[in-house]
Amino acid sequence: MEVKKLSISWQFLIVLVLILQILSALDFDPYRVLGVSRTASQADIKKAYKKLAREWHPDKNKDPGAEDKFIQISKAYEILSNEEKRSNYDHYGDAGENQGYKKQQQQQEYRFRHFHENFYFDESFFHFPFNSERRDSIDEKYLLHFSHYVNEVVPDSFKKPYLIKITSDWCFSCIHIEPVWKEVVQELEGLGVGIGVVHAGYERRLAHHLGAHSTPSILGIINGKVSFFHNAVVRENLRQFVESLLPGNLVEKVTNKNYVRFLSGWQQENKPHVLLFDQMPVVPLLYKLTAFAYKDYLSFGYVYVGLRGAEELTRQYNINVHAPTLLIFKEHINKPADVIQGRGMKKQVIDDFITQNKYLLAARLTSQKLFHELCPVKRSHRQRKYCVVLLTAEATKLSQPFEAFLSFALANTQDTVRFVHVYSSRQQEFANTLLPDSDVFRGKSAVSILERRNTAGRVVFKTLEDPWTGSESDKFILLGYLDQLRKDPALLSSEAVLPDLTDELAPVFLLRWLYSASEYISDCWDSIFHNNWREMMPLLSLIFSALFILFGTVIMQAFSDSNDERESNPPDKQEVHEKSGKTEPTFSKENSSKIPKKGFVEVTELTDVTYTSNLVRLRPGHMNVVLILSNSTKTSLLQKFALEVYTFTGSSCLHFSFLSLDKHREWLEYLLEFAQDAAPIPNQYDKHFMDRDYTGYVLALNGHKKYFCLFKPQKTVEEEEAAIGSCSDLDSSLHLGESRGKSSSALGSRPIKGKLSKLSLWMERLLEGSLQRFYIPSWPELD
């Protein structure tokens, strides 16, 4: 019993000690100890550490707590000076020193969880590691947060592509692809690909920003743009996906036919050129990733040594074809500036090799950014950097002054001196600032030695008194100045503020606009069909709905009754009023081309019963075509009238009637009085008043607008050849075909049906709206 109590007390003591250790670890904040912010740079951290270490050193500070304080300061600096420990502390609150303790704690806790795990979820049996601590141990070092993604991953994606996995808890597919993911991460991370993991449950904002709406999702990021992976999750597919993210023009295939052109491009591109000789027919992914990382500084080419014709290149540069070989060429294409060779070259080795040869021996200053990199600002007296600048004229071939300057730079390479040159014609303000106001240097080259004092452009410089010709005496004088600078920096006696350099290699506005437009179109295409299709669904739904409504309306109109369409859209607003200039209704030719619905023409008599409905209250846009006839000519004229107007019966806006001259002569003559250019109508005292023949006349009556058009039959053959049907063509004889006596005997040899022979042409002009209109104040009553 006592042994059991002793065991319990020991366990309680161990738990208490562990709790105290955890509390003390949580209370320790290295940023607070050093008094710096979480965004402090290494220089600020080091400065704060030195200041506090001098203040709290036990040998200098006699405070009883000085030793403990000094230990905390040292521990805080140890964490923050190490980027890995600092990152672990920022993300997890632990610098990674308690990993052994964590393993021990996990072993102790396993006994208490063993029953629960094996009884409810036997993970070893089902092969589903639901325990997030075990499953996420692979991904926890790659976990991304929104701020980390925006501030670090996106800017870094312009130097290397990123492969990111979107995962969540209780994701069965995530567990399924985990072995493949682990294998691919180990391979690609060693090649220089950035890796990231986003937990959709805890980082919903980042997952939504990336456009990932399901788990698992795998995406790539390059140049700040997101591309989703849509194939099966296997090693080869993921590797090809990363390779497809890279631009296609990173590495140029070089043979014995184009190697001179490739290596000679250093003068135009202002870059060293790199050649890789290898036995693989395709460019290795590691080399492509290196080319992408240093694309702004070097141009990359690849030589497949197994290709026919590559023997000339391998012999010229003495290449061992059995091992990959990297050559860097600068200003001289016949001899490489540096060489590295070996099987299985690692990324770090290649990066160090490239970094040491990023610039030409005497690079041309083409932008302010390059000027900052080649001629950095002086940070201290021990870190002086001098720039020897050759101001020369632009030439297609290497001039003698530049070749002499280049040979001098090759022979006097130093860590504190950088040799550059500037085209005076392209950077005139820069050159004029360094050259003295003298005609001695006009059209000639000059050499200046300068040291930058601040980023605002302030420099101290010394320009050689004589123009640079590249002679031995010029080299001797320049060498003397450089030797003297090591002892006396005051040699640079002149001071000036240099203007910013013009970016010579920047694309013109049109090209920049085309590039931006192509990228925007590409982004939209990817967003619609690949990346964020869920976010595009509302817009696509709106577009398809509008198209459905539009085409549905067109189809319904096509199959709807044309009568309802005409009635709902009266054509009153389509005609042109010739006198007032206002919009008037017209009849289009489409109406005349309508196929007649019936096999006959429906003609009604205009009487006092039908007068109101067929004329006075006629619907807007409709017209009544009235034939004038007598009892003796009724049958023949109606037959001819029906033949002439039959093709126009398909129009729902036209109605056909006839008027008996024997019953309503006064009504007709009242209307004809408003035909202004017609001959005066004889008064009733004329002895031939009742003998005037109006048979064959046709009136087109618009009841709503109160106007009519007039058709008169032809009298002779000569009149039939003239213009027909216009009311403006009335001649001085209003009663054409008039005869003294009865109409039947007056017709003579001309048939009665011939009076309407031109009626169809008149109807065409009526529908066109080209006939003259005669307006009346009101319709008279039909007695």
C-alpha positions in Angstrom: 0.0 0.0 0.0 2.8 2.4 0.9 4.6 1.5 -2.3 1.5 2.3 -4.3 1.1 5.7 -2.5 4.8 6.4 -3.2 4.3 5.6 -6.9 1.3 8.0 -7.1 3.3 10.7 -5.4 6.2 10.3 -7.8 3.8 10.5 -10.7 2.2 13.6 -9.3 5.7 15.2 -8.8 6.7 14.4 -12.4 3.5 15.9 -13.8 4.0 19.0 -11.7 7.5 19.4 -13.0 6.4 19.0 -16.5 3.7 21.6 -16.1 6.2 24.0 -14.6 8.5 23.4 -17.5 5.7 24.0 -20.0 4.6 27.2 -18.3 8.2 28.5 -18.2 8.6 27.7 -21.9 5.4 29.5 -22.7 6.4 32.5 -20.6 9.7 32.8 -22.5 9.5 35.2 -25.5 12.9 35.8 -27.2 11.5 38.9 -29.0 10.5 40.4 -25.7 13.8 39.5 -24.1 15.9 41.2 -26.8 13.4 44.1 -27.1 12.8 43.7 -30.9 9.7 43.3 -33.1 8.8 40.1 -34.9 9.7 41.7 -38.2 13.2 42.7 -37.1 16.1 41.9 -39.4 19.2 40.0 -38.4 21.2 43.2 -38.2 18.7 44.6 -35.7 18.7 41.4 -33.6 22.5 41.3 -33.5 22.7 44.9 -32.6 20.2 44.5 -29.7 22.0 41.3 -28.5 25.4 43.1 -28.3 23.9 46.0 -26.4 22.1 43.8 -23.8 25.1 41.4 -23.5 27.4 44.3 -22.6 24.8 45.6 -20.1 24.0 42.3 -18.4 27.3 40.5 -18.5 28.0 39.0 -15.0 31.6 40.3 -15.1 30.3 43.9 -15.5 26.9 43.9 -13.9 26.9 43.0 -10.2 23.1 42.6 -10.0 22.2 39.3 -8.4 19.9 38.4 -11.3 22.4 39.5 -14.0 23.5 35.9 -14.7 20.0 34.6 -15.2 19.2 37.6 -17.4 22.4 37.1 -19.5 21.4 33.4 -20.0 18.0 34.5 -21.3 19.6 37.0 -23.6 21.9 34.4 -25.0 19.1 31.9 -25.4 16.9 34.4 -27.2 19.7 35.3 -29.5 20.5 31.7 -30.2 16.9 31.2 -31.3 16.4 34.4 -33.4 19.8 34.2 -35.1 19.0 30.8 -36.5 16.4 31.1 -39.3 15.1 27.6 -38.8 14.7 27.9 -35.0 13.1 31.4 -35.5 10.7 30.0 -38.0 9.7 27.1 -35.7 9.1 29.6 -32.9 7.1 31.9 -35.0 4.8 29.1 -36.3 4.6 26.8 -33.3 5.9 28.7 -30.3 8.8 26.2 -30.0 12.3 26.5 -31.3 12.6 22.8 -31.8 14.7 22.0 -28.7 12.1 19.9 -26.9 11.7 17.3 -29.6 13.1 14.6 -27.3 10.8 15.6 -24.5 7.9 15.5 -26.9 8.7 12.0 -28.0 9.0 10.8 -24.4 5.7 12.5 -23.6 4.0 10.8 -26.6 5.3 7.4 -25.4 3.8 8.0 -22.0 0.5 9.2 -23.3 0.3 6.3 -25.7 -0.5 3.9 -22.8 -3.6 6.0 -21.9 -4.8 6.4 -25.4 -4.0 2.8 -26.5 -7.4 1.4 -25.3 -9.3 4.2 -26.9 -7.5 4.0 -30.2 -7.6 0.3 -30.7 -11.1 -0.1 -29.5 -12.8 2.6 -31.5 -10.4 3.3 -34.4 -7.8 0.6 -34.9 -5.6 2.5 -37.4 -3.2 -0.3 -38.0 -6.0 -2.5 -39.1 -7.9 -0.1 -41.3 -4.7 1.7 -42.6 -6.4 5.1 -42.0 -4.0 7.2 -39.8 -6.8 9.5 -38.5 -4.5 10.8 -35.8 -3.7 14.2 -37.0 -0.4 14.4 -35.0 1.0 11.4 -36.9 -0.4 12.3 -40.3 0.5 16.0 -40.2 4.1 15.4 -39.0 5.1 15.2 -42.7 3.4 18.4 -43.7 3.8 20.6 -40.6 7.1 22.1 -41.8 5.4 23.2 -45.0 2.2 24.7 -43.5 1.4 28.0 -45.0 -0.6 30.9 -43.5 -2.2 33.8 -45.5 0.4 36.4 -44.5 3.3 34.0 -45.1 1.8 33.2 -48.6 1.3 36.8 -49.6 4.6 38.2 -48.2 7.0 35.4 -49.0 5.6 32.7 -51.3 4.2 35.0 -54.0 7.4 37.2 -54.3 9.5 34.1 -54.2 7.4 32.5 -57.0 9.2 34.8 -59.5 12.4 32.9 -58.8 11.1 29.3 -58.3 7.8 27.5 -58.8 5.8 26.3 -55.8 3.9 23.1 -55.5 1.1 23.4 -52.9 -1.3 20.8 -51.5 -4.7 21.6 -50.0 -5.7 19.2 -47.3 -8.1 18.9 -44.4 -9.1 16.6 -41.5 -11.0 13.4 -42.2 -10.0 13.5 -45.9 -9.7 9.9 -47.1 -8.3 10.9 -50.5 -5.6 13.0 -48.7 -4.5 9.9 -46.9 -4.4 8.0 -50.2 -2.1 10.4 -52.0 0.2 11.0 -49.0 2.9 8.4 -49.9 3.1 9.8 -53.4 3.2 13.4 -52.1 6.0 12.6 -49.7 8.1 11.0 -52.4 7.6 13.9 -54.8 8.3 16.5 -52.1 11.6 14.9 -51.3 12.6 14.8 -55.0 11.4 18.3 -56.1 12.5 20.2 -53.0 16.1 19.0 -53.7 15.8 20.4 -57.2 14.7 23.9 -56.0 10.9 23.7 -56.1 9.1 25.4 -53.2 6.7 23.2 -51.2 3.6 24.3 -49.3 0.7 22.8 -47.5 -2.6 24.6 -46.7 -5.0 23.2 -44.2 -8.4 24.2 -45.5 -10.0 23.8 -42.1 -7.7 26.3 -40.4 -6.7 28.5 -43.3 -10.1 29.0 -45.1 -9.2 32.5 -46.2 -6.0 31.3 -48.0 -7.8 28.2 -49.5 -10.6 30.5 -50.8 -7.9 33.0 -52.1 -6.3 30.2 -54.1 -9.6 29.0 -55.5 -9.4 25.6 -53.8 -13.0 24.4 -52.9 -12.3 20.7 -52.4 -9.7 18.5 -50.8 -7.3 17.2 -51.7 -6.2 19.8 -54.3 -2.8 20.3 -55.8 -1.8 23.5 -57.4 1.3 25.3 -58.7 2.3 28.9 -58.4 4.8 30.7 -60.7 5.2 34.4 -61.2 2.3 34.9 -58.8 -0.2 33.0 -61.0 -2.0 29.9 -59.8 -2.5 26.7 -61.9 -4.3 23.6 -60.8 -3.2 20.1 -61.2 -5.9 17.9 -62.9 -4.3 14.6 -63.6 -3.8 11.4 -61.5 -1.6 11.9 -58.5 1.5 9.9 -59.5 5.1 10.9 -59.4 5.6 11.4 -63.2 2.5 13.5 -63.6 3.4 15.8 -60.7 6.9 16.2 -62.1 5.6 17.0 -65.6 3.1 19.4 -64.0 5.9 21.4 -62.4 7.9 21.3 -65.6 4.9 22.6 -67.5 4.7 25.6 -65.2 8.1 26.9 -66.4 8.3 29.1 -69.6 9.2 27.2 -72.7 12.0 29.6 -73.8 14.2 29.3 -70.7 16.8 27.1 -72.3 17.9 27.2 -75.9 19.0 24.0 -77.7 22.6 24.7 -79.0 24.4 22.9 -81.8 27.5 23.5 -83.8 25.3 25.5 -86.2 24.1 28.2 -83.8 26.5 28.2 -80.9 28.4 31.2 -82.3 25.2 33.2 -82.5 24.2 32.1 -79.0 27.5 33.0 -77.3 27.8 36.3 -79.2 24.6 37.5 -77.8 26.3 38.8 -74.6 26.8 42.2 -76.1 23.2 42.7 -76.9 21.7 41.0 -73.9 24.4 42.2 -71.5 24.5 38.8 -69.8 26.9 35.9 -69.5 25.9 32.7 -71.3 25.8 29.3 -69.7 26.2 26.0 -71.6 25.4 22.6 -70.2 26.8 19.5 -72.0 25.0 16.3 -71.0 24.0 12.9 -72.5 20.3 13.3 -71.9 18.2 14.1 -75.0 15.9 16.3 -72.9 16.9 19.3 -70.8 17.1 18.2 -67.1 14.5 19.7 -64.8 17.2 20.9 -62.4 18.8 22.9 -65.2 15.5 24.4 -66.2 14.8 25.5 -62.6 18.2 27.0 -62.4 17.6 28.9 -65.6 14.3 30.2 -64.2 15.9 31.4 -61.0 18.7 33.3 -62.8 16.8 34.3 -66.0 17.4 38.0 -65.3 21.2 37.6 -65.1 22.3 34.8 -67.5 21.2 33.1 -70.7 21.1 29.3 -70.7 21.8 26.9 -73.5 21.9 23.1 -73.6 24.0 20.8 -75.8 23.0 17.2 -76.2 26.3 15.4 -76.7 24.7 12.4 -78.3 23.4 14.5 -81.2 25.2 14.3 -84.5 27.4 17.3 -85.1 28.1 18.0 -81.4 31.6 16.5 -81.7 32.9 19.9 -82.9 31.7 21.6 -79.8 33.0 19.0 -77.5 36.5 19.0 -79.1 36.7 22.8 -79.2 36.0 23.2 -75.5 37.6 19.9 -74.4 34.4 18.4 -72.9 34.3 15.1 -71.2 31.1 13.6 -72.6 30.7 11.0 -69.9 29.9 13.6 -67.2 27.7 16.7 -67.2 29.7 19.9 -67.7 28.7 23.5 -67.1 30.6 26.3 -68.9 30.1 30.0 -68.4 31.1 32.4 -71.2 31.4 36.1 -70.8 33.0 38.6 -73.2 35.2 35.9 -74.9 33.4 33.2 -76.7 36.5 31.1 -77.6 37.3 30.4 -74.0 34.9 29.8 -71.1 35.3 32.1 -68.0 34.6 29.2 -65.6 33.9 25.5 -65.8 32.4 22.9 -63.4 32.1 19.2 -64.1 30.8 16.2 -62.2 28.1 13.5 -62.0 25.1 14.2 -59.9 25.7 17.9 -59.4 23.6 19.2 -56.5 21.6 22.4 -56.6 23.7 24.1 -54.0 26.9 23.5 -56.1 25.2 24.9 -59.2 23.9 27.9 -57.4 27.3 28.8 -55.9 28.8 28.4 -59.4 26.2 30.6 -61.0 26.3 33.2 -58.3 30.0 33.7 -58.7 29.6 34.4 -62.4 26.4 36.4 -62.5 27.9 39.4 -64.3 30.2 40.1 -67.2 33.8 41.2 -66.6 32.9 44.8 -67.7 29.1 44.8 -67.8 27.2 47.6 -69.4 25.0 49.7 -67.1 21.6 49.4 -68.6 19.3 50.1 -65.7 19.3 51.7 -62.2 18.7 48.2 -60.6 21.9 46.8 -62.3 23.8 49.9 -61.1 22.8 49.3 -57.5 23.9 45.6 -57.8 27.3 46.3 -59.4 28.1 49.4 -57.6 26.6 49.1 -54.1 26.5 51.9 -51.6 29.5 52.1 -49.1 28.4 50.6 -45.8 31.6 51.1 -43.8 35.2 52.1 -44.3 36.1 48.4 -44.5 33.5 47.7 -47.1 34.4 50.2 -49.8 33.4 49.3 -53.3 34.8 51.3 -56.2 33.4 51.3 -59.8 35.6 52.0 -62.8 33.3 53.3 -65.5 34.2 53.5 -69.1 32.2 56.1 -71.0 32.3 55.1 -74.6 30.3 55.4 -77.9 28.0 52.6 -79.0 29.5 50.3 -81.7 28.4 47.1 -83.4 31.9 45.7 -83.0 34.3 45.9 -80.1 36.3 49.0 -80.3 39.9 49.3 -79.4 39.3 51.4 -76.2 36.8 48.8 -75.0 39.0 45.8 -75.7 41.9 47.4 -73.8 39.5 48.2 -70.9 38.3 44.6 -70.9 41.9 43.2 -70.9 42.7 45.6 -68.0 39.7 44.4 -66.1 40.6 40.7 -66.6 44.1 41.4 -65.3 43.1 43.4 -62.3 40.1 41.6 -60.9 39.6 42.5 -57.2 36.9 42.2 -54.7 36.7 45.9 -54.0 36.8 47.1 -57.7 34.1 46.5 -60.3 34.6 47.4 -64.0 31.6 48.6 -66.0 30.9 50.6 -69.1 28.2 53.0 -70.3 27.1 54.0 -73.8 27.3 57.8 -73.6 24.6 58.2 -76.3 22.1 56.2 -74.4 22.9 57.6 -70.9 23.7 61.2 -71.8 22.8 62.8 -68.4 24.8 60.2 -66.6 27.9 60.7 -68.8 27.7 64.5 -68.7 27.7 64.4 -64.9 31.0 62.5 -64.8 32.8 64.3 -67.7 34.3 67.8 -67.2 33.0 70.7 -69.3 35.6 70.4 -71.9 35.8 69.6 -75.6 38.7 67.2 -75.0 36.4 64.3 -74.5 33.9 65.0 -77.2 33.5 61.9 -79.4 36.1 60.0 -77.3 36.1 57.5 -74.5 36.8 58.4 -70.9 37.3 56.5 -67.6 36.0 57.6 -64.2 36.5 56.0 -60.8 33.5 56.5 -58.5 32.2 55.5 -55.1 28.5 55.7 -54.2 27.7 57.3 -50.8 23.9 56.9 -50.6 21.0 55.6 -52.6 19.9 59.1 -53.6 22.7 59.2 -56.2 25.4 61.0 -54.3 28.9 59.9 -55.5 32.5 60.9 -55.2 34.5 60.3 -58.3 37.7 61.0 -60.2 37.8 61.2 -64.0 41.1 60.6 -65.8 42.4 63.8 -67.3 43.0 62.4 -70.7 40.7 60.4 -72.9 41.0 56.7 -72.8 42.6 55.2 -75.9 43.6 51.9 -74.4 47.3 52.5 -74.6 49.9 51.1 -72.2 50.3 54.6 -70.7 46.5 54.8 -70.0 46.6 51.4 -68.3 49.6 52.4 -66.2 47.9 55.7 -65.1 44.6 53.8 -64.2 46.6 51.2 -62.3 48.4 53.9 -60.3 45.1 55.5 -59.3 43.7 52.2 -58.1 46.9 51.5 -56.0 46.7 55.0 -54.6 43.0 54.5 -53.6 43.9 51.6 -51.3 46.0 54.0 -49.3 44.2 57.3 -49.7 40.4 57.3 -50.4 40.5 61.1 -50.6 41.8 60.7 -54.2 38.2 60.9 -55.3 37.9 64.6 -54.8 34.9 65.4 -57.1 31.4 65.1 -55.8 28.1 64.9 -57.7 24.6 63.5 -57.7 24.0 61.1 -60.5 20.6 60.9 -62.3 18.8 57.6 -62.5 19.8 55.4 -65.5 17.4 54.8 -68.3 16.2 51.2 -68.6 17.7 50.3 -72.0 16.3 46.7 -72.2 12.7 47.5 -71.2 10.2 46.6 -73.8 8.4 49.3 -75.7 4.9 50.3 -74.7 3.2 48.3 -77.4 5.0 45.1 -76.5 4.2 45.6 -72.8 0.6 46.1 -73.7 0.5 43.0 -75.8 2.2 41.0 -73.1 -0.3 42.3 -70.5 -3.2 41.5 -72.7 -2.0 38.0 -73.5 -1.5 37.3 -69.8 -4.9 38.7 -68.9 -6.6 36.6 -71.6 -4.7 33.5 -70.4 -5.7 34.2 -66.8 -9.3 34.6 -67.7 -9.2 31.4 -69.7 -7.7 29.5 -66.8 -10.1 31.0 -64.3 -13.1 30.0 -66.3 -12.2 26.5 -67.3 -9.8 25.4 -64.6 -9.0 27.4 -61.5 -12.0 29.2 -60.1 -14.8 27.7 -62.0 -17.0 27.7 -58.9 -16.6 31.5 -58.6 -17.4 31.9 -62.2 -20.6 29.9 -62.0 -22.9 32.9 -61.1 -21.6 34.8 -64.2 -21.9 31.8 -66.5 -25.4 31.2 -65.1 -26.4 34.8 -65.9 -25.0 34.6 -69.4 -26.7 31.3 -70.3 -30.0 32.5 -68.7 -29.9 35.6 -70.9 -29.1 33.6 -74.0 -31.9 31.1 -73.2 -34.4 34.0 -72.8 -33.3 35.6 -76.0 -33.5 32.5 -78.1 -36.7 31.5 -76.4 -38.3 34.8 -77.3 -37.1 34.5 -80.9 -38.5 31.0 -81.3 -41.8 32.0 -79.7 -42.1 34.9 -82.1 -41.3 32.8 -85.0 -44.1 30.4 -84.2 -46.6 32.9 -83.0 -49.5 34.2 -85.0 -48.5 37.0 -87.3 -51.8 38.7 -86.8 -51.2 39.1 -83.1 -47.7 40.5 -83.9 -49.1 43.0 -86.3 -51.9 44.1 -83.9 -49.5 44.6 -81.0 -47.0 46.5 -83.1 -49.1 48.8 -85.4 -47.1 50.3 -88.2 -48.5 53.8 -87.7 -45.1 55.0 -86.6 -43.2 54.0 -89.7 -44.6 56.3 -92.5 -43.3 59.7 -93.3 -45.6 62.6 -93.5 -44.4 64.5 -96.5 -46.0 67.8 -95.6 -45.5 68.1 -91.8 -42.2 66.1 -91.7 -43.5 64.0 -88.8 -43.4 60.2 -88.6 -46.3 58.5 -90.2 -47.2 54.9 -90.7 -46.0 53.0 -93.7 -46.5 49.5 -95.2 -43.4 47.4 -95.8 -43.0 45.1 -98.8 -42.9 42.2 -96.4 -46.7 42.6 -96.0 -47.2 42.3 -99.8 -45.1 39.2 -100.0 -47.2 37.4 -97.4 -48.8 34.2 -98.9 -52.6 34.7 -99.1 -54.4 32.7 -96.4 -57.5 32.1 -98.5 -58.2 31.1 -102.0 -60.5 34.0 -102.6 -60.7 37.8 -102.0 -63.2 38.9 -99.4 -64.8 42.2 -100.7 -67.6 43.8 -98.8 -69.9 46.6 -99.9 -69.5 50.0 -98.2 -72.9 50.9 -97.0 -74.3 53.1 -94.2 -74.4 50.0 -92.0 -70.7 49.0 -92.5 -69.4 52.5 -93.0 -68.5 53.2 -89.4 -66.7 49.9 -88.7 -64.9 49.7 -92.1 -63.8 53.3 -92.2 -64.6 55.8 -89.5 -63.5 53.5 -86.6 -60.9 51.6 -88.6 -58.0 50.4 -86.3 -54.8 52.5 -86.5 -52.4 51.3 -89.2 -55.2 49.7 -91.2 -56.5 50.8 -94.6 -59.7 50.1 -96.6 -59.2 49.8 -100.4 -62.5 50.8 -102.0 -63.5 50.1 -105.7 -66.0 52.4 -107.3 -68.4 50.6 -109.6 -71.9 50.8 -111.0 -74.6 48.2 -111.3 -73.8 47.6 -114.9 -70.0 47.1 -114.4 -70.2 45.4 -111.0 -69.6 41.8 -112.1 -66.7 42.5 -114.5 -64.9 45.0 -112.3 -65.1 42.9 -109.2 -63.6 39.9 -111.0 -60.7 42.0 -112.3 -60.3 43.8 -108.9 -60.1 40.4 -107.2 -57.3 39.2 -109.6 -55.3 42.4 -109.1 -55.4 42.5 -105.3 -55.3 38.8 -104.6 -51.5 38.8 -103.9 -52.0 41.5 -101.3 -54.6 39.7 -99.2 -52.0 38.2 -97.0 -51.6 41.5 -95.2 -53.8 41.8 -92.2 -53.7 45.6 -92.5 -55.6 45.8 -95.7 -59.4 45.5 -96.1 -61.2 45.5 -99.5 -64.6 47.0 -100.2 -66.7 48.4 -103.1 -68.9 51.4 -103.4 -71.9 51.8 -105.6 -71.7 54.9 -107.7 -75.4 54.9 -108.4 -76.2 55.2 -104.6 -73.3 57.4 -103.2 -72.1 59.7 -106.1 -72.3 62.8 -103.9 -70.1 61.2 -101.2 -67.5 60.3 -103.8 -67.5 63.8 -105.4 -67.2 65.4 -101.9 -63.9 63.4 -101.3 -62.6 64.2 -104.8 -62.8 67.9 -104.0 -59.9 67.4 -101.6 -57.7 66.1 -104.4 -56.0 69.5 -104.6 -54.2 69.1 -107.9 -57.2 67.5 -109.6 -59.4 69.4 -112.0 -62.3 71.4 -110.4 -65.4 69.2 -110.0 -68.2 70.7 -112.2 -71.2 72.0 -110.2 -74.5 70.4 -110.2 -75.8 72.8 -112.8 -73.6 71.3 -115.4 -75.8 69.5 -117.9 -73.4 66.5 -117.9 -73.3 66.4 -114.1 -74.9 63.0 -113.8 -73.1 61.5 -116.8 -69.5 61.6 -115.4 -68.1 58.1 -115.3 -66.1 57.3 -112.0 -66.3 53.5 -112.5 -62.9 51.9 -112.0 -61.7 54.5 -109.5 -60.0 53.0 -106.4 -59.7 54.8 -103.1 -57.3 53.7 -100.3 -58.9 55.2 -97.2 -57.1 55.5 -93.8 -59.9 56.1 -91.3 -57.6 56.8 -88.4 -55.4 59.4 -90.1 -58.2 60.8 -92.2 -56.5 60.7 -95.6 -56.9 58.8 -98.9 -55.0 57.9 -102.0 -56.6 57.8 -105.4 -56.3 55.4 -108.4 -57.7 56.4 -111.7 -58.2 54.1 -114.7 -56.4 54.7 -118.0 -58.2 56.3 -121.0 -55.8 55.5 -123.9 -52.8 53.4 -124.7 -50.5 56.4 -124.5 -51.7 57.2 -121.0 -51.1 53.6 -119.9 -47.3 54.0 -120.6 -47.1 57.1 -118.3 -46.7 56.9 -114.5 -49.8 55.4 -112.8 -51.4 55.6 -109.5 -49.9 58.7 -107.9 -52.4 61.3 -106.9 -49.9 63.9 -108.1 -50.2 62.7 -111.6 -53.7 63.9 -112.1 -54.1 66.0 -115.2 -56.5 68.7 -116.1 -59.2 66.1 -116.8 -60.3 64.6 -113.5 -62.9 62.5 -115.3 -60.7 60.4 -117.5 -62.7 58.1 -119.7 -65.6 60.5 -119.4 -68.1 60.3 -122.2 -71.4 62.0 -123.0 -74.0 59.4 -122.5 -74.3 56.2 -120.7 -71.2 54.5 -119.4 -71.9 51.2 -121.2 -72.1 52.8 -124.6 -69.2 55.2 -123.9 -66.6 52.5 -123.4 -66.5 51.7 -127.0 -64.0 49.0 -127.9 -62.0 49.2 -124.7 -63.0 46.4 -122.3 -64.2 47.4 -118.8 -61.6 45.1 -117.2 -58.8 47.1 -118.7 -59.5 50.0 -116.4 -57.8 48.0 -113.5 -54.9 46.7 -115.6 -52.3 48.7 -113.6 -53.9 48.4 -110.2 -51.3 45.9 -108.9 -48.5 48.4 -109.5 -50.5 51.1 -107.7 -50.9 48.7 -104.8 -47.2 48.2 -104.6 -46.6 51.9 -104.4 -49.3 52.1 -101.7 -47.5 49.6 -99.5 -44.2 51.5 -100.2 -45.8 54.7 -98.9 -44.8 56.6 -102.1 -48.3 57.8 -103.1 -49.6 61.3 -102.5 -52.1 61.6 -99.6 -55.1 63.8 -99.5 -56.2 64.8 -96.1 -59.8 65.7 -95.1 -61.1 67.4 -91.9 -63.6 64.6 -91.2 -65.3 61.7 -92.9 -68.7 62.7 -94.4 -71.8 60.8 -93.7 -72.7 58.1 -96.2 -76.3 58.7 -97.2 
